[in-house]
Amino acid sequence: MLPAAFRAGRDERLERLLPAELLPLFDDRFIGSCVLFEEYVGRLAVRIAGELGLEPAAREPGTAAEIAARAGLDPAAAPVPVEWLLATLAARGIAAREVGGRYRVAAIPADPDLREILDAQQKHDPSSLASYRMADLAAGHYPAVLHGEVSGEEALFAPDRIGAWFEYFSNDNPIYAISNRLGALAAERALPSGGEILELGGGLGSGAEAILERFAQTGRAGGIRAYRFTEIAPSFLRRGQRRLSARFAAVPLAFSRLDMDRPFAEAGLPAEPFALVTGINTLHVARDLEFTLGEIRSVLKPGGSLVLSECIRPFADRPVGIEFLFNLLGVFRAPRLVAPWRPRGGFLAPENWTAALHACGFRDARVYPDIARIRDVCPAFVVAAITAVRA
């Protein structure tokens, strides 16, 4: 049966909480696709949990690490994804979460119906199927990665899989494009007088594309005095450079390889500081977020702005659907932890982001839209732009 939230459509309470300029982004097409995708990933989680043998391993209560060990899984790669799988089973009423972060699983249903959701998504909006293909790609590698036979990076970023990433990180994929469009709106608001922009982790260029399109639509493209696009993966950087150079020939673009876990000076950035630094779904994988925020501050003008568009963890104890994919990656699972604002790997809660920015030399940190107000009405609302100003 299709999820009740999909049959019900958009919640009118959410409309009252969203800023007016965001309402066109969060239409029934987008929200319906998100509900269906969350259900698809939930059913995938049930299937993978069964394949990994979590049912017999969790008949007696145990932590994720204990259950992973009982199932014969790799002690380095498995605990975080297993924790997510167990939390997802608990949210679906299949597992019980007990005191002390321990889980018990009585019985995992066999063969969840994935085709029902795929068919519904095809009928509702086929342009979102790129996200499903990425989820399927991850699902196919879960056993090998969690048994320690291959790393998640090797499994997901093999040369023959770049095409799937290109389709996923696209403004034609509404489930992902929302981050780009939110980031573009926030970037334009943060740069009222124009200036120089530095983008971190630009990937295949869809975030820069959304920002430059937004500035063009509002007649402010001429205010961009320089746009420096950076990315760590050479193959992504090359594709992004070709794409952006062809589309935005009039914009003063520059391209650099930059590792946000290393001193930014190594990337050969210009001596003149930037008016705006932005990153879309990037900083949550910084190995040492405190270090990276310090490097960002060092290249910003006094009073310059930071705009991050990120997937957000609304509640600390609830899994986020897209983590199913990224939990396979070591850089996602295991950053340097800093109490209290970097308590775990993966996505950060809104309070974590504002506390991190204030602790690392920024002021006026805000989450747009205000997920702390929205999450009780819509617990699955997981995208926002985080903005701050260099103190």
C-alpha positions in Angstrom: 0.0 0.0 0.0 1.2 3.5 -0.8 2.2 5.7 2.2 -0.7 7.7 3.7 1.4 10.9 3.4 1.6 10.5 -0.3 -2.2 9.9 -0.6 -2.9 13.0 1.6 -0.7 15.4 -0.4 0.9 18.6 1.0 0.2 19.5 4.6 -1.4 22.9 4.8 0.4 23.5 8.1 3.7 23.4 6.3 2.5 26.1 3.9 1.9 28.4 6.9 5.5 27.8 8.2 7.4 28.2 4.9 8.5 31.6 3.7 6.4 32.7 0.7 9.3 32.6 -1.7 9.9 28.9 -0.9 6.4 27.7 -1.5 6.8 27.2 -5.3 9.8 24.9 -4.6 7.9 22.6 -2.1 5.0 21.8 -4.4 3.0 18.6 -4.5 5.3 17.2 -7.2 8.4 17.5 -5.0 6.7 16.5 -1.7 5.1 13.4 -3.3 8.4 12.3 -4.7 10.1 12.7 -1.4 7.4 10.6 0.4 7.7 7.9 -2.2 11.5 7.9 -2.1 11.5 7.6 1.7 9.2 4.6 1.4 11.3 3.0 -1.3 14.4 3.4 0.8 12.6 2.0 3.8 11.6 -1.1 1.9 15.2 -1.4 0.6 16.4 -1.3 4.2 14.1 -4.2 5.1 15.4 -6.2 2.2 19.1 -5.5 3.0 18.6 -6.2 6.7 17.3 -9.6 5.8 20.1 -10.2 3.3 22.7 -9.3 6.0 21.3 -11.7 8.5 20.3 -9.0 11.1 17.2 -11.0 12.2 19.0 -13.9 13.8 21.8 -11.6 15.0 19.3 -9.3 16.8 17.0 -11.9 18.4 18.8 -11.0 21.6 19.1 -7.3 22.3 22.4 -5.7 21.3 24.0 -2.5 20.1 24.6 -1.9 16.4 28.2 -2.9 16.8 27.3 -6.1 18.8 24.7 -7.1 16.2 27.1 -6.4 13.3 29.6 -8.6 15.0 27.1 -11.4 15.5 26.2 -11.2 11.8 29.9 -11.6 10.8 30.2 -8.0 9.4 33.3 -5.8 9.3 33.8 -4.0 12.6 35.0 -0.8 10.8 32.5 -0.5 8.0 29.4 -2.0 9.4 28.3 -0.4 12.7 27.1 2.9 11.3 25.1 1.4 8.4 23.7 -1.3 10.7 22.7 1.3 13.3 20.8 3.1 10.5 19.2 -0.1 9.3 18.0 -1.0 12.8 16.7 2.5 13.4 14.8 2.4 10.2 13.3 -1.0 11.1 12.3 0.4 14.4 10.6 3.4 12.8 8.6 0.9 10.7 7.6 -1.2 13.7 9.8 -4.2 12.7 12.5 -3.7 15.4 12.3 -2.5 19.0 14.7 0.1 20.3 15.6 -0.6 24.0 17.4 1.3 26.7 21.0 2.0 26.0 20.8 2.1 22.3 20.1 -1.6 22.0 17.9 -3.2 19.4 15.8 -6.4 19.2 14.4 -7.8 15.9 11.7 -10.4 16.1 11.0 -11.0 12.4 12.0 -9.2 9.2 9.3 -9.5 6.4 10.4 -11.2 3.3 10.4 -9.6 -0.2 9.1 -6.0 0.4 7.3 -4.8 -2.7 9.7 -2.3 -4.4 7.9 -2.4 -7.7 4.7 -0.8 -6.2 6.7 2.3 -5.3 8.7 2.4 -8.5 5.5 2.3 -10.5 3.9 5.0 -8.4 7.0 7.2 -8.9 7.0 6.6 -12.6 3.4 7.7 -12.8 3.8 10.7 -10.4 7.1 12.1 -11.7 9.6 10.0 -13.6 12.3 12.7 -13.4 13.0 11.7 -9.8 13.9 8.1 -10.7 17.6 9.1 -10.8 17.5 9.0 -7.0 16.0 5.5 -7.1 18.8 4.3 -9.4 21.4 5.6 -6.9 19.6 3.8 -4.0 19.6 0.6 -6.0 23.3 1.1 -6.8 24.1 1.4 -3.1 21.8 -1.6 -2.2 23.7 -3.8 -4.6 27.0 -3.1 -2.8 25.8 -3.3 0.8 26.8 -6.9 1.4 30.3 -6.5 0.0 31.0 -3.2 1.8 29.7 -4.3 5.1 31.6 -7.5 4.9 34.8 -5.5 4.3 35.4 -6.8 0.9 35.5 -3.4 -0.8 35.3 0.2 0.4 32.2 2.3 -0.2 34.2 4.8 -2.2 35.5 2.0 -4.5 32.1 0.6 -4.9 30.2 3.8 -5.6 32.7 5.8 -7.5 34.1 3.3 -10.0 34.5 4.9 -13.5 31.5 3.1 -14.9 29.2 4.6 -12.2 30.0 8.3 -12.8 27.0 8.5 -15.2 24.6 7.6 -12.4 26.1 10.3 -10.2 25.7 12.8 -13.0 22.0 12.0 -13.3 21.6 12.1 -9.5 23.5 15.5 -9.0 21.4 17.1 -11.6 18.9 20.0 -11.6 16.7 17.7 -13.6 16.4 15.4 -10.5 13.9 17.3 -8.2 14.8 15.3 -5.1 18.4 16.6 -5.3 17.8 19.9 -7.1 16.0 21.3 -4.1 19.4 21.8 -2.4 20.8 23.7 -5.4 17.7 25.9 -5.6 17.7 26.7 -1.9 21.4 27.4 -2.0 20.9 29.7 -5.0 18.2 31.7 -3.3 20.3 32.1 -0.1 23.4 33.0 -2.1 21.6 35.8 -3.9 20.2 37.2 -0.6 23.7 37.0 1.0 25.4 39.0 -1.8 23.2 42.1 -2.3 26.1 44.3 -3.6 27.8 41.6 -5.7 31.4 40.4 -5.3 33.6 37.3 -5.6 32.2 33.8 -5.0 34.1 30.7 -3.9 32.3 27.4 -4.3 33.5 24.4 -2.3 32.9 20.8 -3.4 31.2 21.9 -6.6 30.8 18.3 -7.9 29.5 18.2 -11.4 28.4 21.8 -11.5 24.7 21.7 -10.9 25.0 23.9 -7.8 27.0 26.6 -9.6 24.5 26.3 -12.5 21.6 27.0 -10.1 23.4 30.0 -8.5 24.4 31.5 -11.8 20.9 31.0 -13.2 19.4 32.7 -10.2 21.7 35.7 -10.5 20.9 35.9 -14.2 17.1 35.7 -13.6 17.2 38.6 -11.2 19.4 40.7 -13.4 22.4 40.6 -11.1 24.8 38.4 -13.0 27.0 41.4 -13.7 27.6 41.8 -10.0 29.6 38.6 -9.9 33.2 39.8 -10.2 34.6 36.3 -10.0 33.3 32.8 -9.5 35.9 30.3 -8.4 34.6 26.7 -8.8 36.5 24.1 -6.8 36.2 20.3 -6.4 38.5 17.6 -5.1 37.7 14.8 -7.6 39.6 15.5 -10.9 36.9 13.8 -13.1 34.1 15.8 -11.5 36.1 19.0 -11.8 36.7 18.5 -15.5 33.1 17.8 -16.2 32.0 20.8 -14.1 34.4 23.0 -15.9 33.2 21.9 -19.4 29.6 22.3 -18.4 29.8 25.7 -16.8 32.2 27.2 -19.3 29.9 26.3 -22.1 26.8 27.7 -20.4 28.1 30.9 -18.8 30.7 32.2 -21.1 30.1 35.8 -19.9 30.8 35.0 -16.2 34.4 35.4 -15.0 34.8 31.7 -14.0 37.9 30.1 -12.6 38.5 26.4 -11.7 40.7 24.8 -9.1 41.2 21.5 -7.4 40.6 22.1 -3.6 40.7 19.6 -0.7 38.7 21.2 2.1 40.5 18.9 4.6 43.8 20.7 3.6 45.0 24.3 3.9 43.1 26.3 1.2 46.4 28.0 0.3 47.4 24.8 -1.4 44.7 25.3 -4.0 46.3 28.5 -5.4 43.4 30.8 -4.5 43.8 34.5 -5.3 45.2 36.7 -2.6 42.0 38.9 -2.7 39.4 37.5 -0.3 35.9 36.4 -1.2 32.6 38.1 -0.5 30.8 34.8 -0.4 31.8 31.2 0.2 29.2 28.6 -0.6 28.9 24.8 -0.6 26.0 22.5 -1.5 25.8 19.2 0.4 29.6 19.4 1.0 30.7 20.4 4.5 29.0 17.6 6.3 31.8 15.3 5.0 34.6 17.5 6.2 37.0 15.3 8.1 37.5 18.1 10.7 34.7 20.6 10.4 36.4 23.0 12.8 39.5 23.2 10.6 37.5 23.6 7.4 35.4 26.4 8.9 38.6 28.1 10.0 39.9 27.9 6.4 36.7 29.3 5.1 36.9 32.2 7.5 40.5 32.9 6.4 39.4 33.5 2.8 36.3 35.6 3.5 36.4 39.3 3.6 35.5 40.9 7.0 31.7 40.8 7.0 31.7 38.2 4.1 29.0 35.5 4.1 29.0 31.8 4.2 26.0 29.9 2.6 25.7 26.2 2.9 22.8 24.2 1.5 22.7 20.9 3.3 20.6 17.9 4.0 19.6 18.4 7.7 19.0 15.8 10.4 15.7 17.1 12.0 15.9 14.9 15.1 19.0 13.4 16.5 17.5 9.9 16.9 15.7 9.6 13.6 17.3 8.2 10.4 17.3 10.3 7.2 16.4 8.3 4.1 19.3 9.4 1.9 21.8 8.2 4.5 21.1 4.7 3.2 23.3 5.6 0.3 26.0 7.7 1.9 26.5 5.5 5.0 28.6 3.3 2.8 31.3 6.1 2.5 34.0 6.3 5.2 34.3 10.1 4.9 30.6 10.3 5.7 30.6 7.9 8.7 33.7 8.9 10.6 34.7 12.6 10.9 36.5 14.2 13.9 33.8 14.6 16.6 33.5 17.8 18.6 31.2 17.9 21.6 28.5 19.2 21.5 28.1 20.4 17.9 29.6 17.5 16.0 28.3 14.5 18.0 28.3 12.0 15.1 29.1 11.5 11.5 26.8 12.3 8.6 24.2 15.1 8.6 24.0 17.7 11.3 20.9 18.9 13.1 20.1 22.7 12.8 21.3 23.3 16.3 24.6 21.6 15.5 25.2 23.9 12.5 24.5 27.2 14.3 26.6 26.1 17.3 29.5 25.1 15.0 29.5 28.4 13.1 29.3 30.5 16.3 32.2 28.4 17.8 34.3 28.9 14.7 34.4 32.6 14.2 31.0 33.4 12.5 28.0 35.3 13.7 24.3 35.6 12.8 24.0 31.9 11.9 20.6 31.1 10.6 18.8 28.1 9.1 16.5 28.8 6.1 13.8 27.7 6.4 13.6 27.3 10.1 13.6 23.5 10.5 13.4 23.8 14.3 9.8 25.2 13.8 9.0 22.9 10.9 10.1 19.5 12.1 7.3 18.9 14.5 4.8 19.4 11.7 6.9 17.7 9.0 9.5 15.4 10.5 10.8 14.4 7.1 11.7 18.0 6.1 15.5 17.6 5.7 16.8 20.4 3.4 17.8 23.9 4.4 20.4 26.6 3.7 22.6 27.6 6.6 23.9 31.2 6.5 26.4 33.1 8.6 28.7 36.1 8.5 32.4 36.2 9.2 32.7 37.8 12.7 
